[in-house]
Amino acid sequence: MALVKAEEVSQGFAGLSGLNAFRQIGIMLGLAASVALGVTVVLWSWTPSFGVLYGALDEQDISTVMDALRSNGIEVKLDEATGAVLVPTSSIQMARIKLASMGLPKGVSAGFDSLDEKSSFGVSQFMEKARYQRALEIELARTISSLSNVKSARVHLAIPRQSVFVRNRKKASASVVTNLYPGRNLDEGQVAAIMHMISSSVPNLDSSKVTIVDQKGMLLTHGDSNRQLAVTSAQFEYVTRLEQSYIDRIERLLAPILGSESIRAQVTADLDFTRSEQTRESFNPDSPALRSNQTTVDQSTGGVEGGIPGALTNQPPVAASAPELLTAGVEGTPSGPSSNHRREINNYELDKTISHTQF
């Protein structure tokens, strides 16, 4: 190992002192930058890289998960931008095992992924149906939570056991609880989309049997009893917007003339929301349209008259004294038709008008 002599060091400093001031400053800055770069590289190599443990959790689950990881000696951070829980990459699997042993996080469910797990040999058919229904509920909740205004959702399905008799079959129903982001809501189109999405995913489920509420307990779906109230509320909002629109137009029209401080406008709009639907069916009176025709003909004819049964019938008749007085009623003489009746009924189409008026 070579030793640095004091004479060589003194000669180096003497050579450095012989340089001008600018070169001395440049050399000192270069040395400082090299030292800072080396320290940065060393610190970066010692800092562990973090990976995402869970992407999106509730606030309560985030707090519980972070406390549990810290208590187990695992370093944890929270991404302020995305809300993801971060742990060192080398500790991700260990962190998941620790949390799974404590039943955390509670807000994460497997969904249809749970059906891939191997079940025991003695699982009953009831448990298999219950697992499938639970997995379907979780998948529907995930789909609803993917909407931009929905933070999280829970779905409950009521699927009755089907009977072999058609008349005794019951329809399924569903209820949805949505947790919306602050300041956001679901419009009627989005609510209808959720209803039809759920009804299309569950057999024998009509969209009218789906109930949706938000985290405040407000009913978002309108049944037949509340539909008229919803229409009335929409009409009131339309009248209010129309009145405000006329007020703004009047003030903008008169403000350049009278000044904005001298104008007060008030508008009352009286709108008729009556809707009338009329269906008319008319026919040409010159050529009436025949709806139905019924013809009945009754015709009866008389038969040959015979004598009275008994001994007199088997005896020859007595010689007639006046043949010209014989009538058609004598035995053995045929008789003609006794009646002939014909009846015909014709039904023609009539003009009609059907009107439906909704107030």
PyMOL commands that set and color helices and strands:
alter all, ss='L'
color gray80, all
select helices_A, chain A and resi 6-17+21-46+59-71+89-101+111-116+125-145+188-201+224-258+260-262+312-314+323-325
alter helices_A, ss='H'
color red, helices_A
select strands_A, chain A and resi 50-54+77-78+85-88+150-158+172-180+205-214+275-281+290-301+337-348+352-358
alter strands_A, ss='S'
color yellow, strands_A
deselect
rebuild
show_as cartoon
